[in-house]
Amino acid sequence: MSEKVLRIEDLLGEEEEFVEGQEGLYDLVIPPGVPVSLIHELILEFDLEPHAKTSSGSVEEGELFDMALVVLRGDLETVQRAEKYLFDVFDERIGCFGD
């Protein structure tokens, strides 16, 4: 009996060009390394729409690279509540290392 493991690809829609504020929708960019289970929780809890977004970056030597990011799309108030929840979870999970 094999269980299906939830992957980032299972959550993402098609990558598309999006301008913040378009049609009253905003993107919450999920930092790299956030567990898929937490991303899935945010999608379900706040009814956000997952999308992929490519961001360009560079390292010290000037070498450029593209990185695929997960963004969760919704209205401004919902995205702000989801962002607060995300950082509250981060604070809770790493708080034990401060003692």
Biopython code that builds the backbone (N, CA, C, O; Angstrom):
import numpy as np
from Bio.PDB.StructureBuilder import StructureBuilder

atoms = [
    (1, "MET", "N", (0.841, -1.161, 0.000)),
    (1, "MET", "CA", (0.000, 0.000, 0.000)),
    (1, "MET", "C", (0.898, 1.238, 0.000)),
    (1, "MET", "O", (1.705, 1.434, 0.909)),
    (2, "SER", "N", (0.750, 2.040, -0.995)),
    (2, "SER", "CA", (1.611, 3.203, -1.155)),
    (2, "SER", "C", (0.809, 4.490, -0.953)),
    (2, "SER", "O", (-0.231, 4.697, -1.579)),
    (3, "GLU", "N", (1.317, 5.350, -0.065)),
    (3, "GLU", "CA", (0.675, 6.653, 0.145)),
    (3, "GLU", "C", (1.272, 7.668, -0.807)),
    (3, "GLU", "O", (2.475, 7.654, -1.069)),
    (4, "LYS", "N", (0.438, 8.541, -1.319)),
    (4, "LYS", "CA", (0.922, 9.611, -2.178)),
    (4, "LYS", "C", (1.494, 10.715, -1.302)),
    (4, "LYS", "O", (0.844, 11.169, -0.360)),
    (5, "VAL", "N", (2.691, 11.139, -1.609)),
    (5, "VAL", "CA", (3.338, 12.223, -0.892)),
    (5, "VAL", "C", (3.040, 13.526, -1.622)),
    (5, "VAL", "O", (3.237, 13.630, -2.833)),
    (6, "LEU", "N", (2.563, 14.516, -0.874)),
    (6, "LEU", "CA", (2.246, 15.813, -1.454)),
    (6, "LEU", "C", (3.538, 16.527, -1.823)),
    (6, "LEU", "O", (4.447, 16.651, -1.004)),
    (7, "ARG", "N", (3.609, 16.996, -3.071)),
    (7, "ARG", "CA", (4.787, 17.704, -3.550)),
    (7, "ARG", "C", (4.390, 19.118, -3.964)),
    (7, "ARG", "O", (3.213, 19.398, -4.194)),
    (8, "ILE", "N", (5.372, 20.001, -4.058)),
    (8, "ILE", "CA", (5.122, 21.378, -4.485)),
    (8, "ILE", "C", (4.395, 21.384, -5.829)),
    (8, "ILE", "O", (3.463, 22.165, -6.023)),
    (9, "GLU", "N", (4.806, 20.534, -6.745)),
    (9, "GLU", "CA", (4.200, 20.498, -8.077)),
    (9, "GLU", "C", (2.704, 20.210, -7.999)),
    (9, "GLU", "O", (1.942, 20.638, -8.866)),
    (10, "ASP", "N", (2.282, 19.486, -6.962)),
    (10, "ASP", "CA", (0.866, 19.174, -6.789)),
    (10, "ASP", "C", (0.052, 20.409, -6.413)),
    (10, "ASP", "O", (-1.161, 20.438, -6.622)),
    (11, "LEU", "N", (0.703, 21.417, -5.864)),
    (11, "LEU", "CA", (0.011, 22.607, -5.381)),
    (11, "LEU", "C", (-0.036, 23.738, -6.396)),
    (11, "LEU", "O", (-0.904, 24.609, -6.321)),
    (12, "LEU", "N", (0.881, 23.729, -7.332)),
    (12, "LEU", "CA", (1.060, 24.891, -8.202)),
    (12, "LEU", "C", (0.162, 24.895, -9.418)),
    (12, "LEU", "O", (-0.143, 23.857, -10.004)),
    (13, "GLY", "N", (-0.251, 26.102, -9.779)),
    (13, "GLY", "CA", (-0.936, 26.321, -11.043)),
    (13, "GLY", "C", (0.118, 26.683, -12.071)),
    (13, "GLY", "O", (1.317, 26.581, -11.809)),
    (14, "GLU", "N", (-0.329, 27.100, -13.225)),
    (14, "GLU", "CA", (0.593, 27.532, -14.276)),
    (14, "GLU", "C", (1.245, 28.854, -13.878)),
    (14, "GLU", "O", (0.622, 29.714, -13.255)),
    (15, "GLU", "N", (2.523, 28.993, -14.257)),
    (15, "GLU", "CA", (3.205, 30.259, -14.011)),
    (15, "GLU", "C", (2.630, 31.298, -14.956)),
    (15, "GLU", "O", (2.418, 31.033, -16.139)),
    (16, "GLU", "N", (2.385, 32.472, -14.423)),
    (16, "GLU", "CA", (1.813, 33.526, -15.247)),
    (16, "GLU", "C", (2.333, 34.876, -14.770)),
    (16, "GLU", "O", (2.748, 35.032, -13.622)),
    (17, "GLU", "N", (2.300, 35.830, -15.664)),
    (17, "GLU", "CA", (2.704, 37.198, -15.326)),
    (17, "GLU", "C", (1.613, 37.804, -14.457)),
    (17, "GLU", "O", (0.429, 37.689, -14.772)),
    (18, "PHE", "N", (2.007, 38.445, -13.374)),
    (18, "PHE", "CA", (1.012, 39.018, -12.468)),
    (18, "PHE", "C", (1.556, 40.316, -11.902)),
    (18, "PHE", "O", (2.708, 40.385, -11.471)),
    (19, "VAL", "N", (0.726, 41.334, -11.907)),
    (19, "VAL", "CA", (1.093, 42.623, -11.349)),
    (19, "VAL", "C", (0.351, 42.780, -10.034)),
    (19, "VAL", "O", (-0.871, 42.634, -9.986)),
    (20, "GLU", "N", (1.099, 43.084, -8.940)),
    (20, "GLU", "CA", (0.467, 43.231, -7.632)),
    (20, "GLU", "C", (-0.661, 44.250, -7.699)),
    (20, "GLU", "O", (-0.521, 45.319, -8.294)),
    (21, "GLY", "N", (-1.762, 43.904, -7.087)),
    (21, "GLY", "CA", (-2.905, 44.803, -7.060)),
    (21, "GLY", "C", (-3.870, 44.594, -8.214)),
    (21, "GLY", "O", (-4.972, 45.142, -8.211)),
    (22, "GLN", "N", (-3.462, 43.802, -9.205)),
    (22, "GLN", "CA", (-4.325, 43.531, -10.351)),
    (22, "GLN", "C", (-5.597, 42.844, -9.879)),
    (22, "GLN", "O", (-5.537, 41.825, -9.190)),
    (23, "GLU", "N", (-6.730, 43.389, -10.241)),
    (23, "GLU", "CA", (-8.029, 42.831, -9.903)),
    (23, "GLU", "C", (-8.214, 42.671, -8.392)),
    (23, "GLU", "O", (-8.999, 41.823, -7.966)),
    (24, "GLY", "N", (-7.525, 43.448, -7.582)),
    (24, "GLY", "CA", (-7.685, 43.373, -6.137)),
    (24, "GLY", "C", (-7.028, 42.154, -5.515)),
    (24, "GLY", "O", (-7.332, 41.814, -4.372)),
    (25, "LEU", "N", (-6.133, 41.487, -6.238)),
    (25, "LEU", "CA", (-5.448, 40.307, -5.723)),
    (25, "LEU", "C", (-3.988, 40.611, -5.449)),
    (25, "LEU", "O", (-3.373, 41.441, -6.120)),
    (26, "TYR", "N", (-3.439, 39.923, -4.447)),
    (26, "TYR", "CA", (-2.054, 40.129, -4.038)),
    (26, "TYR", "C", (-1.375, 38.777, -3.880)),
    (26, "TYR", "O", (-2.039, 37.763, -3.664)),
    (27, "ASP", "N", (-0.055, 38.766, -3.989)),
    (27, "ASP", "CA", (0.729, 37.544, -3.854)),
    (27, "ASP", "C", (1.484, 37.528, -2.535)),
    (27, "ASP", "O", (2.128, 38.509, -2.164)),
    (28, "LEU", "N", (1.400, 36.410, -1.835)),
    (28, "LEU", "CA", (2.235, 36.147, -0.666)),
    (28, "LEU", "C", (3.342, 35.224, -1.149)),
    (28, "LEU", "O", (3.081, 34.067, -1.479)),
    (29, "VAL", "N", (4.578, 35.720, -1.195)),
    (29, "VAL", "CA", (5.703, 34.914, -1.650)),
    (29, "VAL", "C", (6.144, 34.026, -0.488)),
    (29, "VAL", "O", (6.443, 34.514, 0.602)),
    (30, "ILE", "N", (6.181, 32.726, -0.733)),
    (30, "ILE", "CA", (6.576, 31.768, 0.286)),
    (30, "ILE", "C", (8.094, 31.616, 0.238)),
    (30, "ILE", "O", (8.652, 31.296, -0.811)),
    (31, "PRO", "N", (8.771, 31.847, 1.379)),
    (31, "PRO", "CA", (10.231, 31.712, 1.389)),
    (31, "PRO", "C", (10.662, 30.283, 1.051)),
    (31, "PRO", "O", (9.990, 29.330, 1.443)),
    (32, "PRO", "N", (11.769, 30.125, 0.331)),
    (32, "PRO", "CA", (12.278, 28.780, 0.052)),
    (32, "PRO", "C", (12.515, 28.020, 1.358)),
    (32, "PRO", "O", (12.965, 28.593, 2.351)),
    (33, "GLY", "N", (12.211, 26.742, 1.341)),
    (33, "GLY", "CA", (12.442, 25.904, 2.516)),
    (33, "GLY", "C", (11.233, 25.701, 3.403)),
    (33, "GLY", "O", (11.288, 24.914, 4.348)),
    (34, "VAL", "N", (10.131, 26.402, 3.117)),
    (34, "VAL", "CA", (8.918, 26.214, 3.912)),
    (34, "VAL", "C", (8.355, 24.829, 3.575)),
    (34, "VAL", "O", (8.214, 24.493, 2.400)),
    (35, "PRO", "N", (8.032, 24.026, 4.590)),
    (35, "PRO", "CA", (7.514, 22.680, 4.323)),
    (35, "PRO", "C", (6.229, 22.720, 3.489)),
    (35, "PRO", "O", (5.387, 23.601, 3.661)),
    (36, "VAL", "N", (6.102, 21.754, 2.591)),
    (36, "VAL", "CA", (4.928, 21.663, 1.733)),
    (36, "VAL", "C", (3.668, 21.537, 2.581)),
    (36, "VAL", "O", (2.620, 22.070, 2.215)),
    (37, "SER", "N", (3.759, 20.838, 3.707)),
    (37, "SER", "CA", (2.584, 20.670, 4.567)),
    (37, "SER", "C", (2.083, 22.015, 5.087)),
    (37, "SER", "O", (0.874, 22.217, 5.203)),
    (38, "LEU", "N", (2.998, 22.939, 5.403)),
    (38, "LEU", "CA", (2.597, 24.269, 5.866)),
    (38, "LEU", "C", (1.995, 25.087, 4.721)),
    (38, "LEU", "O", (1.029, 25.822, 4.926)),
    (39, "ILE", "N", (2.552, 24.964, 3.534)),
    (39, "ILE", "CA", (1.996, 25.656, 2.369)),
    (39, "ILE", "C", (0.579, 25.148, 2.103)),
    (39, "ILE", "O", (-0.333, 25.933, 1.839)),
    (40, "HIS", "N", (0.409, 23.853, 2.174)),
    (40, "HIS", "CA", (-0.917, 23.256, 1.960)),
    (40, "HIS", "C", (-1.893, 23.745, 3.024)),
    (40, "HIS", "O", (-3.049, 24.038, 2.720)),
    (41, "GLU", "N", (-1.436, 23.833, 4.259)),
    (41, "GLU", "CA", (-2.271, 24.342, 5.350)),
    (41, "GLU", "C", (-2.721, 25.778, 5.078)),
    (41, "GLU", "O", (-3.882, 26.119, 5.303)),
    (42, "LEU", "N", (-1.805, 26.618, 4.594)),
    (42, "LEU", "CA", (-2.143, 28.003, 4.267)),
    (42, "LEU", "C", (-3.188, 28.070, 3.149)),
    (42, "LEU", "O", (-4.117, 28.875, 3.204)),
    (43, "ILE", "N", (-3.025, 27.223, 2.147)),
    (43, "ILE", "CA", (-3.963, 27.199, 1.024)),
    (43, "ILE", "C", (-5.367, 26.845, 1.508)),
    (43, "ILE", "O", (-6.345, 27.496, 1.141)),
    (44, "LEU", "N", (-5.451, 25.807, 2.334)),
    (44, "LEU", "CA", (-6.757, 25.354, 2.815)),
    (44, "LEU", "C", (-7.365, 26.310, 3.832)),
    (44, "LEU", "O", (-8.549, 26.636, 3.754)),
    (45, "GLU", "N", (-6.556, 26.758, 4.781)),
    (45, "GLU", "CA", (-7.050, 27.604, 5.870)),
    (45, "GLU", "C", (-7.522, 28.969, 5.378)),
    (45, "GLU", "O", (-8.524, 29.494, 5.863)),
    (46, "PHE", "N", (-6.802, 29.543, 4.416)),
    (46, "PHE", "CA", (-7.094, 30.908, 3.979)),
    (46, "PHE", "C", (-7.682, 30.973, 2.569)),
    (46, "PHE", "O", (-7.906, 32.062, 2.040)),
    (47, "ASP", "N", (-7.931, 29.824, 1.968)),
    (47, "ASP", "CA", (-8.529, 29.747, 0.637)),
    (47, "ASP", "C", (-7.743, 30.583, -0.381)),
    (47, "ASP", "O", (-8.308, 31.397, -1.112)),
    (48, "LEU", "N", (-6.425, 30.356, -0.406)),
    (48, "LEU", "CA", (-5.541, 31.066, -1.329)),
    (48, "LEU", "C", (-5.258, 30.184, -2.539)),
    (48, "LEU", "O", (-5.328, 28.957, -2.461)),
    (49, "GLU", "N", (-4.941, 30.823, -3.651)),
    (49, "GLU", "CA", (-4.664, 30.129, -4.897)),
    (49, "GLU", "C", (-3.148, 30.039, -5.105)),
    (49, "GLU", "O", (-2.486, 31.072, -5.203)),
    (50, "PRO", "N", (-2.580, 28.812, -5.175)),
    (50, "PRO", "CA", (-1.124, 28.680, -5.363)),
    (50, "PRO", "C", (-0.722, 28.904, -6.823)),
    (50, "PRO", "O", (-1.420, 28.489, -7.748)),
    (51, "HIS", "N", (0.411, 29.564, -7.001)),
    (51, "HIS", "CA", (0.977, 29.809, -8.329)),
    (51, "HIS", "C", (2.491, 29.739, -8.230)),
    (51, "HIS", "O", (3.060, 29.830, -7.142)),
    (52, "ALA", "N", (3.132, 29.579, -9.373)),
    (52, "ALA", "CA", (4.592, 29.610, -9.450)),
    (52, "ALA", "C", (5.018, 30.966, -9.988)),
    (52, "ALA", "O", (4.319, 31.582, -10.793)),
    (53, "LYS", "N", (6.173, 31.416, -9.529)),
    (53, "LYS", "CA", (6.715, 32.693, -9.987)),
    (53, "LYS", "C", (8.232, 32.525, -10.070)),
    (53, "LYS", "O", (8.840, 31.960, -9.162)),
    (54, "THR", "N", (8.838, 33.003, -11.136)),
    (54, "THR", "CA", (10.287, 32.911, -11.282)),
    (54, "THR", "C", (10.917, 34.225, -10.866)),
    (54, "THR", "O", (10.487, 35.301, -11.281)),
    (55, "SER", "N", (11.941, 34.116, -10.039)),
    (55, "SER", "CA", (12.659, 35.297, -9.576)),
    (55, "SER", "C", (14.131, 35.143, -9.938)),
    (55, "SER", "O", (14.697, 34.058, -9.811)),
    (56, "SER", "N", (14.739, 36.217, -10.384)),
    (56, "SER", "CA", (16.162, 36.188, -10.717)),
    (56, "SER", "C", (16.971, 36.671, -9.525)),
    (56, "SER", "O", (16.537, 37.549, -8.778)),
    (57, "GLY", "N", (18.136, 36.095, -9.360)),
    (57, "GLY", "CA", (19.020, 36.490, -8.270)),
    (57, "GLY", "C", (20.464, 36.370, -8.713)),
    (57, "GLY", "O", (20.758, 35.978, -9.842)),
    (58, "SER", "N", (21.349, 36.713, -7.808)),
    (58, "SER", "CA", (22.775, 36.578, -8.112)),
    (58, "SER", "C", (23.531, 36.278, -6.823)),
    (58, "SER", "O", (23.054, 36.537, -5.718)),
    (59, "VAL", "N", (24.708, 35.731, -7.002)),
    (59, "VAL", "CA", (25.591, 35.477, -5.877)),
    (59, "VAL", "C", (26.671, 36.547, -5.877)),
    (59, "VAL", "O", (26.714, 37.383, -6.780)),
    (60, "GLU", "N", (27.533, 36.531, -4.885)),
    (60, "GLU", "CA", (28.541, 37.586, -4.744)),
    (60, "GLU", "C", (29.373, 37.827, -5.994)),
    (60, "GLU", "O", (29.678, 38.971, -6.330)),
    (61, "GLU", "N", (29.736, 36.767, -6.672)),
    (61, "GLU", "CA", (30.600, 36.896, -7.850)),
    (61, "GLU", "C", (29.848, 37.409, -9.064)),
    (61, "GLU", "O", (30.441, 37.567, -10.132)),
    (62, "GLY", "N", (28.551, 37.674, -8.924)),
    (62, "GLY", "CA", (27.774, 38.209, -10.019)),
    (62, "GLY", "C", (27.124, 37.166, -10.898)),
    (62, "GLY", "O", (26.506, 37.502, -11.909)),
    (63, "GLU", "N", (27.255, 35.894, -10.525)),
    (63, "GLU", "CA", (26.629, 34.822, -11.296)),
    (63, "GLU", "C", (25.116, 34.879, -11.115)),
    (63, "GLU", "O", (24.618, 34.825, -9.991)),
    (64, "LEU", "N", (24.387, 34.987, -12.221)),
    (64, "LEU", "CA", (22.929, 35.101, -12.178)),
    (64, "LEU", "C", (22.274, 33.724, -12.196)),
    (64, "LEU", "O", (22.798, 32.782, -12.791)),
    (65, "PHE", "N", (21.123, 33.618, -11.538)),
    (65, "PHE", "CA", (20.357, 32.376, -11.564)),
    (65, "PHE", "C", (18.878, 32.705, -11.426)),
    (65, "PHE", "O", (18.510, 33.752, -10.895)),
    (66, "ASP", "N", (18.041, 31.805, -11.905)),
    (66, "ASP", "CA", (16.595, 31.921, -11.750)),
    (66, "ASP", "C", (16.139, 30.904, -10.715)),
    (66, "ASP", "O", (16.654, 29.788, -10.653)),
    (67, "MET", "N", (15.165, 31.303, -9.903)),
    (67, "MET", "CA", (14.647, 30.425, -8.871)),
    (67, "MET", "C", (13.123, 30.433, -8.954)),
    (67, "MET", "O", (12.501, 31.492, -9.035)),
    (68, "ALA", "N", (12.537, 29.251, -8.934)),
    (68, "ALA", "CA", (11.082, 29.143, -8.923)),
    (68, "ALA", "C", (10.588, 29.337, -7.500)),
    (68, "ALA", "O", (11.077, 28.690, -6.574)),
    (69, "LEU", "N", (9.631, 30.220, -7.327)),
    (69, "LEU", "CA", (9.050, 30.490, -6.018)),
    (69, "LEU", "C", (7.576, 30.123, -6.020)),
    (69, "LEU", "O", (6.917, 30.149, -7.060)),
    (70, "VAL", "N", (7.075, 29.786, -4.857)),
    (70, "VAL", "CA", (5.652, 29.543, -4.686)),
    (70, "VAL", "C", (5.036, 30.833, -4.173)),
    (70, "VAL", "O", (5.543, 31.432, -3.225)),
    (71, "VAL", "N", (3.951, 31.259, -4.790)),
    (71, "VAL", "CA", (3.200, 32.415, -4.291)),
    (71, "VAL", "C", (1.761, 31.975, -4.070)),
    (71, "VAL", "O", (1.221, 31.161, -4.819)),
    (72, "LEU", "N", (1.156, 32.524, -3.033)),
    (72, "LEU", "CA", (-0.242, 32.255, -2.740)),
    (72, "LEU", "C", (-1.012, 33.529, -2.978)),
    (72, "LEU", "O", (-0.673, 34.571, -2.417)),
    (73, "ARG", "N", (-2.045, 33.467, -3.801)),
    (73, "ARG", "CA", (-2.753, 34.648, -4.272)),
    (73, "ARG", "C", (-4.128, 34.753, -3.624)),
    (73, "ARG", "O", (-4.862, 33.772, -3.500)),
    (74, "GLY", "N", (-4.450, 35.986, -3.214)),
    (74, "GLY", "CA", (-5.770, 36.253, -2.652)),
    (74, "GLY", "C", (-5.963, 37.744, -2.457)),
    (74, "GLY", "O", (-5.129, 38.549, -2.873)),
    (75, "ASP", "N", (-7.077, 38.111, -1.817)),
    (75, "ASP", "CA", (-7.305, 39.534, -1.554)),
    (75, "ASP", "C", (-6.346, 40.002, -0.464)),
    (75, "ASP", "O", (-5.777, 39.190, 0.266)),
    (76, "LEU", "N", (-6.174, 41.313, -0.362)),
    (76, "LEU", "CA", (-5.167, 41.892, 0.519)),
    (76, "LEU", "C", (-5.341, 41.461, 1.973)),
    (76, "LEU", "O", (-4.371, 41.056, 2.613)),
    (77, "GLU", "N", (-6.540, 41.541, 2.495)),
    (77, "GLU", "CA", (-6.770, 41.196, 3.901)),
    (77, "GLU", "C", (-6.436, 39.728, 4.179)),
    (77, "GLU", "O", (-5.815, 39.416, 5.196)),
    (78, "THR", "N", (-6.837, 38.842, 3.295)),
    (78, "THR", "CA", (-6.568, 37.415, 3.480)),
    (78, "THR", "C", (-5.077, 37.119, 3.391)),
    (78, "THR", "O", (-4.551, 36.344, 4.190)),
    (79, "VAL", "N", (-4.394, 37.726, 2.429)),
    (79, "VAL", "CA", (-2.952, 37.531, 2.281)),
    (79, "VAL", "C", (-2.222, 38.041, 3.521)),
    (79, "VAL", "O", (-1.270, 37.408, 3.977)),
    (80, "GLN", "N", (-2.650, 39.164, 4.066)),
    (80, "GLN", "CA", (-2.009, 39.691, 5.281)),
    (80, "GLN", "C", (-2.229, 38.763, 6.476)),
    (80, "GLN", "O", (-1.316, 38.562, 7.277)),
    (81, "ARG", "N", (-3.437, 38.195, 6.604)),
    (81, "ARG", "CA", (-3.704, 37.254, 7.699)),
    (81, "ARG", "C", (-2.869, 35.982, 7.537)),
    (81, "ARG", "O", (-2.347, 35.450, 8.516)),
    (82, "ALA", "N", (-2.746, 35.499, 6.300)),
    (82, "ALA", "CA", (-1.940, 34.306, 6.027)),
    (82, "ALA", "C", (-0.468, 34.562, 6.319)),
    (82, "ALA", "O", (0.219, 33.697, 6.863)),
    (83, "GLU", "N", (0.020, 35.751, 5.958)),
    (83, "GLU", "CA", (1.408, 36.108, 6.237)),
    (83, "GLU", "C", (1.669, 36.133, 7.738)),
    (83, "GLU", "O", (2.689, 35.618, 8.198)),
    (84, "LYS", "N", (0.760, 36.726, 8.505)),
    (84, "LYS", "CA", (0.906, 36.760, 9.962)),
    (84, "LYS", "C", (0.932, 35.346, 10.521)),
    (84, "LYS", "O", (1.757, 35.029, 11.378)),
    (85, "TYR", "N", (0.028, 34.492, 10.036)),
    (85, "TYR", "CA", (-0.024, 33.101, 10.488)),
    (85, "TYR", "C", (1.295, 32.389, 10.177)),
    (85, "TYR", "O", (1.836, 31.679, 11.025)),
    (86, "LEU", "N", (1.808, 32.581, 8.964)),
    (86, "LEU", "CA", (3.063, 31.951, 8.549)),
    (86, "LEU", "C", (4.196, 32.342, 9.493)),
    (86, "LEU", "O", (4.951, 31.480, 9.942)),
    (87, "PHE", "N", (4.321, 33.631, 9.796)),
    (87, "PHE", "CA", (5.408, 34.069, 10.665)),
    (87, "PHE", "C", (5.172, 33.687, 12.126)),
    (87, "PHE", "O", (6.134, 33.493, 12.869)),
    (88, "ASP", "N", (3.926, 33.575, 12.548)),
    (88, "ASP", "CA", (3.641, 33.063, 13.892)),
    (88, "ASP", "C", (4.094, 31.607, 14.013)),
    (88, "ASP", "O", (4.654, 31.211, 15.035)),
    (89, "VAL", "N", (3.852, 30.815, 12.973)),
    (89, "VAL", "CA", (4.302, 29.417, 12.971)),
    (89, "VAL", "C", (5.828, 29.365, 13.007)),
    (89, "VAL", "O", (6.398, 28.566, 13.749)),
    (90, "PHE", "N", (6.493, 30.201, 12.219)),
    (90, "PHE", "CA", (7.962, 30.252, 12.247)),
    (90, "PHE", "C", (8.455, 30.577, 13.655)),
    (90, "PHE", "O", (9.348, 29.906, 14.172)),
    (91, "ASP", "N", (7.877, 31.601, 14.272)),
    (91, "ASP", "CA", (8.284, 32.014, 15.618)),
    (91, "ASP", "C", (8.103, 30.870, 16.619)),
    (91, "ASP", "O", (8.959, 30.639, 17.472)),
    (92, "GLU", "N", (6.991, 30.168, 16.504)),
    (92, "GLU", "CA", (6.704, 29.056, 17.416)),
    (92, "GLU", "C", (7.702, 27.924, 17.234)),
    (92, "GLU", "O", (8.179, 27.344, 18.209)),
    (93, "ARG", "N", (8.014, 27.612, 15.984)),
    (93, "ARG", "CA", (8.894, 26.464, 15.688)),
    (93, "ARG", "C", (10.344, 26.737, 16.034)),
    (93, "ARG", "O", (11.057, 25.824, 16.449)),
    (94, "ILE", "N", (10.799, 27.977, 15.873)),
    (94, "ILE", "CA", (12.208, 28.257, 16.185)),
    (94, "ILE", "C", (12.381, 28.844, 17.580)),
    (94, "ILE", "O", (13.509, 29.019, 18.041)),
    (95, "GLY", "N", (11.280, 29.149, 18.257)),
    (95, "GLY", "CA", (11.361, 29.719, 19.598)),
    (95, "GLY", "C", (12.079, 28.824, 20.592)),
    (95, "GLY", "O", (12.719, 29.316, 21.522)),
    (96, "CYS", "N", (11.979, 27.516, 20.406)),
    (96, "CYS", "CA", (12.610, 26.580, 21.337)),
    (96, "CYS", "C", (14.131, 26.653, 21.259)),
    (96, "CYS", "O", (14.803, 26.231, 22.199)),
    (97, "PHE", "N", (14.699, 27.177, 20.164)),
    (97, "PHE", "CA", (16.140, 27.269, 20.040)),
    (97, "PHE", "C", (16.722, 28.461, 20.799)),
    (97, "PHE", "O", (17.935, 28.541, 20.988)),
    (98, "GLY", "N", (15.875, 29.377, 21.229)),
    (98, "GLY", "CA", (16.349, 30.559, 21.933)),
    (98, "GLY", "C", (16.670, 30.308, 23.396)),
    (98, "GLY", "O", (17.376, 31.101, 24.019)),
    (99, "ASP", "N", (16.165, 29.224, 23.950)),
    (99, "ASP", "CA", (16.396, 28.931, 25.376)),
    (99, "ASP", "C", (17.670, 28.199, 25.620)),
    (99, "ASP", "O", (17.993, 27.888, 26.767)),
]
sb = StructureBuilder()
sb.init_structure("model")
sb.init_model(0)
sb.init_chain("A")
sb.init_seg("    ")
for serial, (resi, resn, name, xyz) in enumerate(atoms, 1):
    if name == "N":
        sb.init_residue(resn, " ", resi, " ")
    sb.init_atom(name, np.array(xyz, "f"), 0.0, 1.0, " ", f" {name:<3s}", serial, name[0])
structure = sb.get_structure()
